[in-house]
Amino acid sequence: MNWAGIKAIWTFEMARFFRSIVQSMVSPVLSTSLYFVVFGAAIGSRIQEVDGISYGAFIVPGLIMLTVLQQSIQNAGFGIYFPKFIGTIYEVLSAPLSAFEIVLGYVGAAAFKALIIGLIILATSFFFVDITIAHPVWMVSFLVLTAVSFALFGFILGIWARTFEQLNLVPLLVVTPLVFLGGSFYSISMLPEFWQKVSLFNPVLYLVSGFRWSFYGMADVPVAISLIAICGFTLAALGVIWWIFRTGYRLKS
C-alpha cells in the first residue's frame, strides 16, 4: 500500500477544502439555519409533532442527510473532474498508485469533508431544537456509510462528466429532488397509500429512514432493509469504478 501517495492526494484535497472555508463550511450552516426558520417555524406551527417527536427535531436527520449527500457528491466529483479538466490526471495515473489507492485518496477525502460538515450541522441543530440520539453508534455508522457511498457515486460522476454543467446536472436534477421526496421533512405514513408505495422506489428514503431511526428509534422502513440498500449501493458503485479503471473509460482518452 502506497500510503505516501494516498496521503499526497488526501492532503491536496483537504487543503482545497480549507482554502474555501466560507463556501465549504459556513454556507451549509447558514442554509441549515434557514431550513429551520422556514420549515421548523412556518411548517412546524402547523405540524406540531410527528409520531410524538417535535417537527423541528424530526427534520434534523433529513437536513443532515441532505447536506452529507450533496457534499459527498460535490467534493468527490470536483476532486477527480478538475485533474481531468486541466490534464494532471495523467500524472496521477502514471504515479506508482493502484486504482484502489487513487480511489481511497479522493473518495476518502471527500467523505471525510462531508462528515465534518454533517457533524457541524448536527451541532448547529442543538441551538434550535432538543435532540436525542438513541443509537449513537448506528448514527455514526449510517453517516459514514452514506458519505462513503455517495462519495463513490460523485467520483463516478466526476469521471463521466465532460463539462461543469454535466458535473452539476445529476446532483441538482436527480439527487436533491430524491432527498426532498425521500421523507426528509415528513414521514411517508402521512401520505396517501398510493404515494406511500411510490415512495418505496426512492432509494434515498431508506437512507433517511435508517438515519432517523438512529436518533429516535422510529423508521418508515425496517432498519435491516436500509442497511442492505446502502451496502448494495456501495457495492454497485465500487463495481462501476472497477470497470472504469479496467477499461480506462474517460480517463485515458
C-alpha positions in Angstrom: 0.0 0.0 0.0 1.5 3.3 -1.1 0.5 5.4 2.0 2.6 8.3 0.9 0.7 8.6 -2.4 -2.6 8.3 -0.7 -1.6 11.0 1.8 -0.5 13.3 -1.0 -3.9 13.1 -2.7 -5.7 13.4 0.7 -3.6 16.4 1.8 -4.2 18.2 -1.5 -7.9 17.7 -1.4 -8.2 18.8 2.3 -6.1 21.9 1.5 -8.5 22.8 -1.2 -11.3 22.4 1.3 -9.8 24.7 3.8 -8.9 27.3 1.2 -12.6 27.8 0.5 -13.7 27.6 4.2 -16.6 30.0 3.8 -18.1 28.1 0.9 -17.3 24.7 2.4 -18.5 25.2 6.0 -20.2 28.5 6.6 -22.6 28.2 3.7 -24.1 24.8 4.7 -24.6 26.1 8.3 -26.4 29.2 7.0 -28.5 27.1 4.7 -29.5 24.7 7.6 -30.4 27.7 9.8 -32.7 28.9 7.0 -34.3 25.5 6.8 -35.0 25.6 10.5 -36.6 29.0 10.2 -38.7 28.1 7.2 -39.6 24.5 7.9 -39.3 24.5 11.7 -41.1 27.8 12.3 -43.5 28.1 9.4 -44.5 24.5 8.8 -43.8 23.5 12.4 -46.5 25.9 13.6 -49.0 23.7 11.7 -47.4 20.3 12.3 -46.6 20.2 16.0 -45.4 16.6 16.2 -44.7 13.6 14.1 -45.1 10.3 15.9 -44.6 12.0 19.2 -41.5 14.0 18.1 -41.5 17.7 17.7 -41.4 18.7 14.0 -38.2 20.7 14.4 -36.4 17.7 15.8 -38.0 15.4 13.3 -36.4 17.1 10.3 -32.8 17.2 11.8 -31.8 13.8 10.4 -33.2 14.7 7.0 -31.3 18.0 6.9 -28.0 16.3 7.9 -28.6 13.6 5.2 -29.4 16.3 2.6 -26.1 18.1 3.4 -24.0 15.0 3.5 -25.3 13.6 0.2 -24.7 16.9 -1.6 -21.3 17.5 -0.1 -20.1 13.9 -0.7 -21.1 14.1 -4.4 -19.8 17.6 -5.0 -16.4 17.1 -3.3 -15.6 13.7 -4.9 -17.0 14.8 -8.3 -15.0 18.0 -8.5 -11.9 16.3 -6.9 -11.5 14.0 -9.9 -13.0 16.2 -12.6 -10.6 19.1 -12.0 -7.4 16.9 -12.7 -9.2 15.7 -15.9 -10.1 19.3 -16.9 -6.5 20.7 -16.5 -4.8 17.5 -17.7 -3.0 16.5 -14.5 -5.0 13.2 -14.3 -2.3 11.6 -16.4 0.3 12.4 -13.8 -1.9 10.7 -11.2 -2.5 7.6 -13.4 1.3 7.3 -14.2 2.2 7.6 -10.5 3.1 4.3 -8.6 -0.5 4.2 -7.3 -3.1 1.4 -7.8 -6.7 2.2 -8.8 -7.7 1.3 -5.2 -5.2 3.8 -3.8 -6.3 6.6 -6.1 -9.9 6.0 -5.2 -9.1 5.8 -1.5 -7.3 9.1 -1.6 -10.1 11.0 -3.5 -13.1 9.3 -2.0 -11.7 9.2 1.5 -11.0 12.9 1.5 -14.5 13.7 0.0 -16.2 11.5 2.6 -14.2 13.0 5.4 -15.1 16.5 4.4 -18.8 15.6 4.2 -18.6 14.0 7.6 -17.1 17.2 9.1 -19.9 19.3 7.6 -22.5 16.8 8.7 -21.3 16.9 12.3 -21.2 20.7 12.2 -24.9 20.7 11.0 -25.7 18.3 13.9 -24.0 20.7 16.4 -25.9 23.6 14.9 -29.2 21.8 15.3 -28.8 21.8 19.1 -29.2 25.6 19.1 -32.6 25.3 17.5 -34.2 22.1 18.9 -33.8 19.5 21.6 -32.3 16.3 20.0 -31.8 12.9 21.4 -29.7 10.2 19.8 -31.0 6.8 20.8 -28.3 4.8 18.9 -25.1 6.9 18.6 -23.0 4.1 17.2 -25.6 3.4 14.5 -25.9 7.1 13.8 -22.2 7.4 13.1 -22.3 4.1 11.1 -25.1 5.4 8.8 -23.4 8.7 8.4 -20.1 7.1 7.4 -21.7 4.6 5.0 -23.7 7.4 3.4 -20.7 9.7 3.0 -18.6 6.9 1.5 -21.2 5.5 -0.8 -22.2 8.9 -2.3 -18.6 10.0 -2.5 -18.0 6.9 -4.7 -21.1 8.0 -6.7 -19.6 11.5 -7.0 -16.3 10.0 -8.1 -18.1 8.2 -10.9 -19.9 11.4 -12.0 -16.6 13.3 -12.0 -15.2 10.8 -14.4 -18.3 10.7 -16.6 -18.8 14.5 -16.8 -17.2 16.3 -19.8 -18.3 19.8 -18.6 -19.1 21.6 -15.4 -22.7 21.6 -16.4 -22.8 17.8 -16.6 -21.0 17.6 -13.3 -23.8 19.6 -11.6 -26.6 18.1 -13.6 -27.3 14.9 -11.6 -26.9 16.4 -8.1 -29.3 19.2 -8.9 -31.9 17.5 -11.1 -31.9 14.0 -9.6 -30.3 13.7 -6.2 -31.7 16.8 -4.5 -35.3 16.1 -5.6 -35.0 12.5 -4.4 -33.8 13.7 -1.0 -36.8 16.1 -0.7 -39.2 13.3 -1.8 -37.5 10.7 0.4 -39.1 11.6 3.7 -36.5 14.2 4.8 -39.2 16.6 6.0 -42.1 14.2 6.6 -43.0 10.6 7.3 -44.4 8.7 4.4 -47.1 7.4 6.8 -48.6 10.9 6.3 -49.0 10.3 2.6 -52.0 8.5 0.9 -51.5 4.8 0.5 -50.7 5.1 -3.2 -47.9 7.6 -2.7 -46.5 5.6 0.2 -46.0 2.7 -2.2 -44.4 5.0 -4.8 -42.0 6.4 -2.2 -40.7 2.9 -1.6 -39.0 3.1 -5.0 -37.0 6.2 -3.9 -33.6 4.9 -2.7 -32.9 7.9 -0.6 -35.9 7.0 1.6 -34.0 4.1 3.0 -31.0 6.2 3.9 -33.1 8.9 5.7 -35.3 6.3 7.4 -32.4 4.4 8.8 -30.6 7.5 9.9 -33.7 8.9 11.6 -34.1 5.5 13.4 -30.7 6.0 14.9 -31.9 9.3 16.5 -35.5 8.5 17.6 -35.9 4.7 17.2 -38.6 5.2 14.5 -38.4 4.4 10.8 -40.6 4.3 7.7 -38.9 1.1 6.6 -37.2 -1.7 8.5 -33.6 -0.8 9.5 -32.2 -4.0 8.1 -33.6 -3.1 4.7 -32.0 0.4 5.0 -28.6 -1.2 5.7 -29.0 -3.7 2.8 -29.9 -0.8 0.5 -26.9 1.4 1.4 -24.5 -1.6 1.3 -25.9 -2.6 -2.1 -25.5 0.9 -3.5 -21.9 1.0 -2.2 -21.0 -2.3 -3.8 -22.6 -1.2 -7.1 -20.6 2.0 -7.1 -17.4 0.0 -6.4 -18.2 -2.3 -9.3 -18.6 0.7 -11.7 -15.4 2.2 -10.6 -13.6 -1.1 -11.0 -14.9 -1.2 -14.6 -13.9 2.4 -15.3 -10.2 1.7 -14.3 -10.2 -1.6 -16.1 -11.4 -0.1 -19.4 -10.0 3.5 -18.9 -13.4 5.0 -19.6 -13.0 8.8 -20.0 -9.7 8.5 -18.1 -7.2 7.6 -20.8 -8.9 9.3 -23.8 
